Amino acid sequence: MTLYVSDLDGTLLDRDGKLSARSRAGLTDLLEQGLLFTVASARHVSSIRSILGDLPLRLPVISGNGAYLGAMASDQHELVHAMEPALAQSIFALIRRLDLMPFFSTHNGQYDQLFYQEAQNLGQQGFVSERLRNADPRLRHTPRLQDHLLDPVVTFVIIDRAAPLLELQAEITALCGDAVETHLADDLYLPGWPWLTVHDRRASKDQAIKTLADRYSLNEREIVVFGDHVNDVSMLRAAHRGIAMENAIAAVKQEAHTVIGPHYEDSVLQFIQNDWRR
């Protein structure tokens, strides 16, 4: 039997970042018949839960690009990959030296928090507005971000124009080497304001899928994954079959075994419906 793992934005979700009624109904039917399926997303589990709602997932979800593993219905994680404190503090200092303003999430062993100081551009304003609109329980405004680096930092998110983010990404790589994972990708819903995300090196979708398979005795299963963007490349390389969306970037399509339709045509559902019943 096959384990299917899908990215969300640009893959399973529609143009509005929602799960279509057709995909919801189809996946629910397959899951109730025994389909092994979960999601791997850059989103936090609270955001995944607000989108997928009552989808009857039996397996944990992978959130934060692999930083977290845990049940969709709970904010208690089975696994958290946070950065070493000294590393996080060095990255924060570098971000501020380049006159950029980050968001960062922390985990203190019991709960998650997401800190911001101010929204300096349209992309950052959109980030804050979406979380306020969705009543994200993690969101915390603070006048001094540096006061909240005591708890382990899980993710930095920096939103700006591409040029300063490329410079920052290069400097983080020079400073940290392979101690961190960085991903630079455009915002699908607000083009022109890309996000640079920074995680601990253990936080990647491929490593999280391996951990999931180990913990839930799924190592003998064929693993099929679906993705569209740079943070999906590692899991496509590691899977038995990697499936790219028609709208995927070239780097994802190069790693894929198959390219299917675009994300807004319920293409993941259609593929699974045909493939699972082989």
Buried (B, 14 or more C-beta within 10 A) or exposed (E): EBBBBBBBBBBBBBEEBEBBEEBBEBBBEBBEEEBBBBBBBBBBBBBBBEBBEEBEBEBBBBBBBBBBBBBBEEBEBEBBBBBEEEBBBBBBEBBEEBEBBBBBBBBEEEEBBBBBBEBEEEBBBBBBEBBEEEEBBBBEEEEEBEEBBEBBBBBBBBBBEEEBBEEBBEBBEEBBEEBBBBBBBBBBEBEEBBBBBBBBBBBBBBBBBBBBBEEBEBEEBEBBBBBBBBBBBBBBEBBEBBBBBBBBBEBBBEBBEEBBBBBBBBBBBBBBBEBBEE
